[in-house]
């Protein structure tokens, strides 16, 4: 029968085994990185592992030392870490390729590896290790200083901008920094703050679930992505939910900033390893400060939820859709499909009743000079006989959709198309004045009736030079032709406008 002392001993042994397993990775991580880096740089993996292993200064046993040529002090094993390994192996790849080119094939297998290791080995020990060591120490020290001095503000900014960094691939540069901080401090205080970005996505997704409950396709995606999002895998929520909708991605980032601010304000919260995020990171929080990390998670959840609930839900996302993405009208009938345009009844869409109280945001159909409708050089449009809207004198050829909706028609001469928005407004987009006479030659459009398009989506092009050469005006006019469904229409100012940027908003009766 085991005694309490036996249980204590067994538990200590178990913890020791876990530490051994953990150290199996991090103690020799440089070598793994060196091997994989060599593969990526098209060099010999074995040589990359050897160069990386030099960072540990094997064979240097006290009192023997090697000098740091910059400071004169003894070179410390591990100086430079992952940053040094990556740089040294990158240089090694070029040196090895050079020797493979100049050394005869008959002796290449002997002299190329030998000369590469000799040259790059000395270069790594005497130049890379001291220099990369200084860079690593400076990075770790600078980040610690920023977090210590900046506190909540630093945490907010890091949490706010981490997801945009992920979108650009810039987050990859943080991995060696995390590892250097773990090596120097025993934990990385940067990771818990950056993990708040994913928590903001979770809060935003919950808000969308509540506000967009009629959109069965969207809520179905959220149900599938939310559990893994809580565990720290944010890609399904980012790429499947918030980013395609636009605004929720921004409000989710705000939630991440709020969580980061809480972590930064508490201070001293670090992770002993990298990889996990979200709730899965809790067991890896150092020095028993997991409760502070949980407070940060809750703050990010709440921040992402509130910012999205009140400011980040697009009107189109709240419209009723079935699980296949089909738009459903008030009577429960399918009126649009985002997945199978060929099966759409265009007449049914055209006759659908506008959604009461809905808002429609109209964006610029082209880049150029935004002008008032009254300034259009055509009486029909200038006097708003067809309806109200906006006009742009373009300086680029691209033409985009002014709103989310379904293409109803495209003229045979391709100088104009009509679109029924998801909110029920009927839009006419007319490219140029009297351009019907050009027989469609300046226009290139690949849309067809039944296509569902998104605001800002490029639909085609207009050859401005060809239109001007024919003596025609190039003004692009966007008109709401069923103004009887509009309660209010916002005003806009003349001036330069970029394609896809907001111009005006219509509110349905």
VONUVO-947133 format. One record per residue (C-alpha): residue in one letter; x, y, z. Coordinates in steps of 0.25 Angstrom, whole numbers, plus 2048, in hexadecimal, padded with zeros to 3 digits. Example, Ala and Ser with C-alpha at 12.3 -4.5 7.8 and 13.67 -1.06 7.14 Angstrom:
2
A8317EE81F
S8377FC81D
//
This chain:
509
X800800800
X80680E7FC
X808818807
X806827805
X815828804
X81581E7F8
X80A8277F1
X8138337F3
X81F82C7ED
X8178277E2
X8128347DF
X82083A7DF
X8258307D5
X8198327CC
X81C8417CC
X82B83E7C9
X8278357BD
X81E8407B8
X82A84A7B9
X8338407B2
X82983F7A6
X82884E7A5
X8378507A6
X83884679B
X833850791
X83885E797
X84685979B
X84A85578D
X84085E785
X84B86577E
X850858777
X842855773
X84086376D
X84E862766
X84A85575F
X83D85B75B
X842868757
X84D86174E
X84285A747
X83A867744
X84786E73F
X84A862736
X85785E73E
X85B851744
X85284E751
X85E847758
X867853757
X85C85D75B
X85A854768
X86985576B
X86A864769
X85E865772
X86585C77C
X87186577D
X86886F784
X869866791
X879867790
X87B858791
X889854796
X88B86179D
X88C85D7AC
X8908667B7
X89A86C7B9
X89C86D7AA
X8948787A3
X89387E796
X89388E795
X888897791
X89089F787
X8868AB789
X8878AC798
X8948A479C
X88C89C7A6
X88A88D7A5
X88088879B
X8738827A1
X86D87579C
X860878795
X863886791
X85B88A785
X85187F787
X84787C77C
X84A88A775
X858886774
X85587876F
X84C87D764
X85688875F
X86287E760
X85B873758
X85687D74D
X86588174B
X86987374B
X860870740
X86787A737
X87587573B
X871866738
X86B86972B
X878871727
X88186672A
X87885C723
X879864716
X889866717
X88D85971C
X88E84D713
X884842714
X88F838717
X89383E725
X886847727
X88183D732
X88D83F73A
X89184D739
X884855737
X87F851745
X88C85274C
X88F860746
X880864749
X881860757
X88F86675A
X88B874754
X87D875759
X88086F766
X88B87A769
X881884764
X87687F76D
X87F87E779
X88688B778
X87C894771
X86E88F771
X86E88A780
X872898786
X86A8A077C
X85D89877C
X85F89778B
X85F8A678D
X8538A7783
X84B89C78B
X84E8A3799
X84A8B0793
X83D8AB78E
X83A8A479B
X83E8B07A3
X8368BA79A
X8298B279A
X82A8B17A9
X82D8BF7AB
X8218C37A1
X8188B97A9
X81C8BF7B6
X81B8CD7B3
X8108CD7A9
X8078C47B2
X7F98C47AD
X7FB8CC7A1
X8068C379C
X7FD8B779E
X7F28BE797
X7FA8C178B
X8008B378A
X7F38AC78B
X7ED8B6781
X7F78B4776
X7FB8A6778
X7F08A076E
X7F38AA763
X8028A5765
X7FD897763
X7F689B756
X8038A0751
X80B894756
X81389E75F
X81089676B
X81B88B767
X82689576B
X82189477A
X82488577B
X83388777E
X830892787
X82688A78F
X83187F790
X83C889794
X83388E79F
X8308807A4
X83F87D7A4
X84388A7AB
X83788C7B5
X83187E7B6
X8248837AF
X81F88C7A4
X8168987A9
X81389B79B
X80B88F797
X8008907A2
X7FD89F79C
X7FD89A78E
X7F488F791
X7E9899795
X7E789B786
X7E188E784
X7D8890790
X7D389D78A
X7CF89477E
X7C788B787
X7BF89778D
X7BC89C77F
X7B788F77B
X7AE88E786
X7A889B783
X7A6898775
X79F88B779
X795893781
X79389E777
X79389676B
X78B88A770
X78288A763
X78E88875B
X78F87975C
X79B877753
X7A388175C
X79F87C769
X7A286E764
X7B0872761
X7B187976F
X7AD86C776
X7B786476F
X7C386E771
X7C087377F
X7C4867787
X7D2867781
X7D2876782
X7D1875791
X7DD86B791
X7E5875789
X7E487177B
X7DE87E775
X7E087B766
X7D2876764
X7CC88276B
X7D588C763
X7D4886755
X7C6880756
X7BE88B75E
X7C4898762
X7CE89C756
X7C389974B
X7BA8A2752
X7C48AD754
X7BF8B5760
X7BF8AA76A
X7CE8A7767
X7D18B676B
X7C88B5778
X7CE8A777B
X7DC8AE77B
X7D78B9785
X7D28AD78E
X7E08A878D
X7E68B5790
X7DD8B679D
X7E28A87A2
X7F08AC79F
X7EE8B97A7
X7EA8B17B3
X7F68A77B2
X7FF8B37B0
X7F98BA7BC
X7FA8AE7C5
X8088AC7C1
X8128A07C3
X8098967BB
X81288D7B3
X81187F7AC
X81B8747AE
X81986F79F
X814873792
X80A86D789
X7FC86D791
X7F3879792
X7E687C798
X7E18737A3
X7EC8687A0
X7F78727A4
X7F28737B2
X7FA8677B7
X80786D7B1
X80687A7B9
X81287C7C1
X81387F7D0
X80587C7D4
X7FF8887CD
X7F58817C5
X7E98887CB
X7EE8957C5
X7EF88F7B8
X7E088A7BA
X7DC8987BD
X7E389D7B0
X7DB8927A8
X7CE8967AE
X7D18A57AB
X7D48A179D
X7C789979B
X7BF8A47A1
X7C68AF799
X7C58A878C
X7B68A578F
X7B28B3792
X7BA8BA787
X7B48B077D
X7A68B0783
X7A48BF782
X7AE8C3777
X7B28B776F
X7A68B0769
X7A48B275A
X7958B4757
X7968A974B
X79B89F755
X78E8A075D
X78589D752
X77F88F752
X78788574A
X78687674A
X79186C74D
X79586D73E
X79787C73E
X78987E737
X78388C73A
X77588A740
X76A89573F
X76089874A
X75688E745
X761883746
X763881738
X772880732
X77588C72A
X78488B727
X78F881728
X79E88472A
X7A2876726
X799872719
X79687E711
X791875706
X78587170E
X781880712
X77388570D
X77889370A
X769898708
X766893716
X77289B71C
X76E8A7714
X7608A6719
X7648A4728
X75F8AE732
X76A8B7737
X76E8B4745
X7678BE74F
X7718C7757
X77D8C1750
X7898CA74D
X7918C9740
X79F8CE740
X7A38D2732
X7B28D272E
X7B98D9722
X7B88D1715
X7C58D7710
X7D18DF714
X7D18EE710
X7C98FB713
X7BC8FA71B
X7B2904716
X7A3907719
X798901710
X79490F70C
X7A2911705
X7A19056FC
X7A09096ED
X7939026EA
X7869086EE
X7808FA6F1
X78A8F86FC
X78C906700
X77D909703
X77C8FB70A
X7718F6701
X7768E8703
X7798EA712
X7848EF71B
X7928EA71D
X7A08EF71A
X7A98F170E
X7B88EF70D
X7C28F4702
X7CB8E8701
X7DA8E8700
X7DC8D9700
X7D58CE6F8
X7D08C5703
X7C18C5706
X7BC8BE713
X7AF8BB719
X7A98C7721
X7A28BD72B
X7A08AF72F
X7958A9726
X7918A171A
X7948A570B
X7868A7704
X78A8AB6F6
X7968AF6EE
X7938B76E1
X7978B06D4
X7A18BC6D2
X7A78BA6E0
X7A68C86E3
X79C8C76EF
X7988BC6F9
X78D8BB703
X78E8B5711
X7848B271C
X78B8B472A
X7898AA735
X7818B573C
X7778B6730
X77C8C3729
X77D8C371A
X78A8C9714
X78D8CD706
X79C8CF703
X79E8D66F6
X7AD8D76F0
X7AE8E46E9
X7A48ED6E1
X79F8E96D4
X7A98DD6D4
X79E8D46CF
X7A28D96C1
X7B08D26C3
X7AA8C46C1
X7B18BE6CE
X7BF8BF6C9
X7C58C76D5
X7BE8BE6DF
X7C38B16E4
X7B98AA6EE
X7B889C6F2
X7AB89D6FB
X79E8976F7
X7908986FD
X78F89070A
X79D89270E
X79E89671D
X7A98A171F
X7AF8A872B
X7B18B772D
X7BF8BB727
X7C08AE71F
X7C58B1711
X7BB8AE706
X7C28B36FA
X7CA8BE6F3
X7C78CA6EA
X7D28CF6E1
X7D28DD6E4
X7DC8E16D8
X7D38DA6CE
X7C68E16D4
X7CD8EF6D4
X7D28EC6C5
X7C48EA6C1
X7C08F86C7
X7B88F26D2
X7B78F66E1
X7BD8EB6EA
X7B58EF6F7
X7B08E36FE
X7A28E5704
X79C8DC70F
X78D8DF711
X7828D971B
X7778D7711
X76C8D371C
X76D8DF725
X75F8DD72A
X7658D2733
X7708DC739
X76C8E4745
X77A8EC746
X7868ED73D
X7938F3743
X79A8FE73C
X7A88FE737
X7B3909734
X7BA90A726
X7C8906726
X7D28FB723
X7CD8ED726
X7D48DF726
X7CD8D3720
X7C58CB72A
X7C58D7735
X7B88DB73C
X7B08E6735
X7A28E673A
X7978DE742
X7898DB73F
X77F8D874A
X7728D0746
X7648D474A
//
